[in-house]
Protein backbone atom coordinates (compact mmCIF):
# COMPACT_ATOMS: atom_id res chain seq x y z
CA UNK A 1 0.00 0.00 0.00
CA UNK A 2 1.36 3.42 -0.97
CA UNK A 3 1.58 6.33 1.43
CA UNK A 4 -1.31 8.11 -0.34
CA UNK A 5 -3.53 5.05 0.08
CA UNK A 6 -2.93 4.95 3.82
CA UNK A 7 -3.69 8.58 4.65
CA UNK A 8 -7.28 7.88 5.75
CA UNK A 9 -7.32 4.40 7.31
CA UNK A 10 -10.50 5.12 9.31
CA UNK A 11 -12.42 5.79 6.10
CA UNK A 12 -11.15 2.58 4.52
CA UNK A 13 -12.17 0.62 7.61
CA UNK A 14 -15.63 2.21 7.54
CA UNK A 15 -16.11 1.15 3.91
CA UNK A 16 -14.98 -2.38 4.77
CA UNK A 17 -17.56 -2.44 7.56
CA UNK A 18 -20.30 -1.27 5.19
CA UNK A 19 -19.35 -3.95 2.69
CA UNK A 20 -19.40 -6.61 5.40
CA UNK A 21 -22.78 -5.54 6.77
CA UNK A 22 -24.24 -5.50 3.26
CA UNK A 23 -22.95 -9.01 2.55
CA UNK A 24 -24.00 -10.53 5.89
CA UNK A 25 -27.02 -12.82 6.02
CA UNK A 26 -27.94 -11.35 9.42
CA UNK A 27 -27.04 -8.06 11.13
CA UNK A 28 -23.53 -8.67 12.57
CA UNK A 29 -22.62 -7.79 16.13
CA UNK A 30 -19.64 -5.57 16.95
CA UNK A 31 -17.68 -8.68 17.93
CA UNK A 32 -18.42 -10.24 14.52
CA UNK A 33 -17.10 -7.15 12.75
CA UNK A 34 -13.89 -7.13 14.81
CA UNK A 35 -13.28 -10.83 14.23
CA UNK A 36 -14.06 -10.98 10.51
CA UNK A 37 -12.16 -7.80 9.64
CA UNK A 38 -9.32 -8.51 12.07
CA UNK A 39 -9.63 -5.12 13.75
CA UNK A 40 -9.17 -4.13 17.41
CA UNK A 41 -12.46 -4.15 19.29
CA UNK A 42 -11.91 -0.64 20.59
CA UNK A 43 -11.44 0.61 17.03
CA UNK A 44 -14.55 -1.20 15.83
CA UNK A 45 -16.73 0.14 18.65
CA UNK A 46 -15.57 3.67 17.93
CA UNK A 47 -16.20 3.38 14.21
CA UNK A 48 -19.61 1.78 14.67
CA UNK A 49 -20.73 4.48 17.09
CA UNK A 50 -19.82 7.25 14.65
CA UNK A 51 -21.37 5.41 11.70
CA UNK A 52 -24.63 5.03 13.62
CA UNK A 53 -24.52 8.70 14.59
CA UNK A 54 -24.10 9.67 10.93
CA UNK A 55 -26.92 7.40 9.77
CA UNK A 56 -24.63 5.08 7.81
CA UNK A 57 -25.55 2.16 10.06
CA UNK A 58 -28.44 1.33 12.37
CA UNK A 59 -28.43 -0.89 15.43
CA UNK A 60 -31.39 -3.25 15.87
CA UNK A 61 -32.94 -4.60 19.06
CA UNK A 62 -30.49 -7.54 19.05
CA UNK A 63 -27.48 -5.17 18.93
CA UNK A 64 -26.74 -6.14 15.35
CA UNK A 65 -25.94 -3.61 12.63
CA UNK A 66 -27.70 -2.98 9.32
CA UNK A 67 -27.23 -0.35 6.61
CA UNK A 68 -28.63 3.06 7.55
CA UNK A 69 -31.22 5.20 5.81
CA UNK A 70 -28.72 7.98 5.01
CA UNK A 71 -27.45 5.77 2.22
CA UNK A 72 -30.84 6.27 0.54
CA UNK A 73 -29.97 9.91 0.00
CA UNK A 74 -26.71 8.92 -1.70
CA UNK A 75 -28.00 6.32 -4.08
CA UNK A 76 -31.38 6.84 -5.72
CA UNK A 77 -31.77 3.25 -6.83
CA UNK A 78 -31.41 2.00 -3.26
CA UNK A 79 -34.85 3.42 -2.55
CA UNK A 80 -36.40 1.01 -5.03
CA UNK A 81 -34.86 -1.94 -3.21
CA UNK A 82 -36.06 -1.18 0.29
CA UNK A 83 -38.19 -4.08 1.35
CA UNK A 84 -41.62 -3.04 2.57
CA UNK A 85 -42.12 -5.99 4.91
CA UNK A 86 -38.63 -5.70 6.39
CA UNK A 87 -39.16 -2.02 7.13
CA UNK A 88 -42.58 -2.75 8.66
CA UNK A 89 -41.06 -5.18 11.16
CA UNK A 90 -38.06 -2.92 11.75
CA UNK A 91 -40.31 -0.04 12.81
CA UNK A 92 -42.34 -2.34 15.06
CA UNK A 93 -39.17 -3.43 16.89
CA UNK A 94 -39.07 -0.07 18.64
CA UNK A 95 -42.82 0.35 19.24
CA UNK A 96 -43.55 -1.42 22.51
CA UNK A 97 -46.58 0.86 22.87
CA UNK A 98 -48.25 -1.15 20.10
CA UNK A 99 -47.78 -4.56 21.74
CA UNK A 100 -51.42 -4.53 22.87
CA UNK A 101 -52.63 -4.35 19.26
CA UNK A 102 -52.59 -6.70 16.31
CA UNK A 103 -50.74 -4.80 13.59
CA UNK A 104 -51.19 -5.71 9.93
CA UNK A 105 -49.69 -4.67 6.60
CA UNK A 106 -51.72 -5.09 3.43
CA UNK A 107 -51.46 -4.27 -0.25
CA UNK A 108 -54.26 -3.60 -2.71
CA UNK A 109 -54.84 -6.15 -5.48
CA UNK A 110 -57.88 -5.28 -7.53
CA UNK A 111 -60.93 -5.26 -5.27
CA UNK A 112 -59.15 -7.04 -2.43
CA UNK A 113 -56.43 -6.42 0.10
CA UNK A 114 -53.84 -9.12 0.63
CA UNK A 115 -52.12 -9.39 3.99
CA UNK A 116 -48.34 -9.37 3.54
CA UNK A 117 -47.25 -9.05 7.18
CA UNK A 118 -48.83 -9.35 10.59
CA UNK A 119 -47.85 -9.11 14.23
CA UNK A 120 -50.55 -10.56 16.44
CA UNK A 121 -51.13 -9.37 19.98
CA UNK A 122 -51.84 -11.58 22.97
CA UNK A 123 -55.34 -10.11 23.12
CA UNK A 124 -58.11 -12.35 21.81
CA UNK A 125 -59.69 -10.52 18.86
CA UNK A 126 -62.36 -12.98 17.83
CA UNK A 127 -60.78 -13.08 14.37
CA UNK A 128 -57.36 -14.12 13.15
CA UNK A 129 -55.07 -12.54 10.56
CA UNK A 130 -52.44 -14.42 8.62
CA UNK A 131 -50.07 -13.62 5.79
CA UNK A 132 -51.67 -14.40 2.44
CA UNK A 133 -55.30 -13.97 3.49
CA UNK A 134 -57.53 -11.72 1.41
CA UNK A 135 -60.53 -9.57 2.24
CA UNK A 136 -62.73 -7.18 0.23
CA UNK A 137 -60.97 -3.81 0.30
CA UNK A 138 -64.13 -1.78 0.88
CA UNK A 139 -64.76 -3.46 4.27
CA UNK A 140 -61.23 -3.05 5.63
CA UNK A 141 -59.61 0.00 7.18
CA UNK A 142 -56.34 -0.64 5.32
CA UNK A 143 -58.16 -1.02 2.01
CA UNK A 144 -60.09 2.21 2.42
CA UNK A 145 -56.93 3.99 3.57
CA UNK A 146 -55.24 2.98 0.30
CA UNK A 147 -58.24 4.03 -1.76
CA UNK A 148 -58.21 7.39 0.03
CA UNK A 149 -54.50 7.67 -0.75
CA UNK A 150 -55.21 7.60 -4.48
CA UNK A 151 -55.70 10.78 -6.47
CA UNK A 152 -59.22 11.42 -7.76
CA UNK A 153 -58.50 10.05 -11.23
CA UNK A 154 -57.05 6.79 -9.91
CA UNK A 155 -59.96 6.36 -7.51
CA UNK A 156 -62.52 6.85 -10.30
CA UNK A 157 -60.62 4.28 -12.40
CA UNK A 158 -60.72 1.84 -9.49
CA UNK A 159 -64.48 2.32 -9.17
CA UNK A 160 -64.92 1.74 -12.91
CA UNK A 161 -62.95 -1.51 -12.71
CA UNK A 162 -64.84 -2.61 -9.59
CA UNK A 163 -68.49 -1.58 -10.09
CA UNK A 164 -70.94 -1.98 -7.23
CA UNK A 165 -72.57 -4.92 -9.05
CA UNK A 166 -69.39 -6.93 -8.40
CA UNK A 167 -69.11 -6.07 -4.71
CA UNK A 168 -69.52 -8.96 -2.25
CA UNK A 169 -72.25 -9.08 0.35
CA UNK A 170 -71.28 -7.20 3.54
CA UNK A 171 -69.57 -9.37 6.14
CA UNK A 172 -71.46 -7.65 8.96
CA UNK A 173 -74.45 -5.27 9.17
CA UNK A 174 -71.96 -2.35 9.20
CA UNK A 175 -70.39 -3.17 5.84
CA UNK A 176 -70.29 -0.55 3.07
CA UNK A 177 -72.76 -1.45 0.34
CA UNK A 178 -73.08 1.62 -1.90
CA UNK A 179 -70.80 3.88 -3.92
CA UNK A 180 -72.30 6.90 -2.18
CA UNK A 181 -71.30 5.57 1.22
CA UNK A 182 -67.81 4.63 0.01
CA UNK A 183 -67.19 8.05 -1.56
CA UNK A 184 -68.31 9.76 1.65
CA UNK A 185 -66.05 7.47 3.67
CA UNK A 186 -63.05 8.23 1.43
CA UNK A 187 -63.61 11.96 1.85
CA UNK A 188 -63.70 11.58 5.64
CA UNK A 189 -60.48 9.52 5.63
CA UNK A 190 -58.68 12.15 3.57
CA UNK A 191 -59.87 14.84 5.95
CA UNK A 192 -58.82 13.18 9.21
CA UNK A 193 -55.81 11.21 7.94
CA UNK A 194 -56.85 7.66 8.89
CA UNK A 195 -59.51 5.04 8.19
CA UNK A 196 -61.77 3.26 10.67
CA UNK A 197 -63.22 -0.25 10.37
CA UNK A 198 -66.12 -0.12 12.84
CA UNK A 199 -66.85 -3.86 12.90
CA UNK A 200 -67.19 -4.18 9.12
CA UNK A 201 -64.91 -7.23 8.89
CA UNK A 202 -65.91 -8.93 12.11
CA UNK A 203 -68.41 -8.00 14.78
CA UNK A 204 -66.65 -6.89 17.95
CA UNK A 205 -63.41 -6.01 16.09
CA UNK A 206 -62.24 -2.47 15.26
CA UNK A 207 -59.31 -1.44 13.11
CA UNK A 208 -57.63 1.93 12.48
CA UNK A 209 -55.42 2.32 9.44
CA UNK A 210 -53.41 4.69 7.25
CA UNK A 211 -51.70 4.38 3.89
CA UNK A 212 -47.95 3.94 3.44
CA UNK A 213 -46.36 6.06 0.71
CA UNK A 214 -43.17 5.26 -1.15
CA UNK A 215 -40.40 7.62 -2.28
CA UNK A 216 -42.59 8.90 -5.12
CA UNK A 217 -45.51 9.69 -2.82
CA UNK A 218 -47.67 6.85 -4.12
CA UNK A 219 -49.81 4.94 -1.60
CA UNK A 220 -48.47 1.41 -1.90
CA UNK A 221 -49.74 -0.28 1.26
CA UNK A 222 -51.91 0.11 4.32
CA UNK A 223 -51.04 -0.41 7.97
CA UNK A 224 -53.74 -1.19 10.49
CA UNK A 225 -53.92 -1.63 14.24
CA UNK A 226 -56.76 -3.81 15.50
CA UNK A 227 -58.34 -4.26 18.91
CA UNK A 228 -61.54 -5.73 20.33
CA UNK A 229 -64.50 -3.45 20.87
CA UNK A 230 -64.27 -4.14 24.60
CA UNK A 231 -60.91 -2.29 24.70
CA UNK A 232 -62.06 0.83 22.84
CA UNK A 233 -62.97 2.76 25.98
CA UNK A 234 -59.30 2.93 26.96
CA UNK A 235 -58.55 5.25 24.02
CA UNK A 236 -60.10 8.00 21.96
CA UNK A 237 -60.73 7.45 18.26
CA UNK A 238 -58.20 10.17 17.48
CA UNK A 239 -55.53 8.45 19.59
CA UNK A 240 -55.96 5.16 17.77
CA UNK A 241 -56.11 6.81 14.37
CA UNK A 242 -52.98 8.80 15.05
CA UNK A 243 -51.16 5.66 16.19
CA UNK A 244 -51.89 4.05 12.84
CA UNK A 245 -51.01 7.20 10.89
CA UNK A 246 -47.76 7.66 12.81
CA UNK A 247 -46.74 4.06 12.19
CA UNK A 248 -47.51 4.35 8.48
CA UNK A 249 -45.49 7.55 8.27
CA UNK A 250 -42.51 5.93 10.02
CA UNK A 251 -42.47 3.09 7.47
CA UNK A 252 -42.91 5.55 4.59
CA UNK A 253 -39.90 7.56 5.71
CA UNK A 254 -37.79 4.41 5.74
CA UNK A 255 -38.96 3.74 2.18
CA UNK A 256 -37.63 7.11 1.10
CA UNK A 257 -40.76 9.25 1.36
CA UNK A 258 -39.71 12.88 1.71
CA UNK A 259 -43.09 14.60 1.57
CA UNK A 260 -44.94 16.47 4.28
CA UNK A 261 -44.50 14.97 7.73
CA UNK A 262 -46.93 15.31 10.61
CA UNK A 263 -46.53 15.06 14.38
CA UNK A 264 -48.72 12.20 15.62
CA UNK A 265 -47.46 12.20 19.20
RARAPE-V978275 format. One record per helix or strand of 2 or more residues. SS is the DSSP state (alpha for helix, beta for strand). FROM is the first residue (numbers start at 1). TO is the last residue. If there is no record, write none. Layout:
ss;from;to
SS;FROM;TO
SS;FROM;TO
This chain:
ss;from;to
alpha;4;6
alpha;9;23
alpha;30;37
alpha;41;53
beta;57;59
beta;65;67
alpha;70;74
alpha;76;81
alpha;84;93
alpha;96;98
beta;102;109
beta;112;119
beta;134;136
alpha;137;139
alpha;141;149
alpha;152;161
alpha;164;166
alpha;179;192
beta;195;198
beta;205;213
beta;219;228
alpha;229;234
alpha;237;254
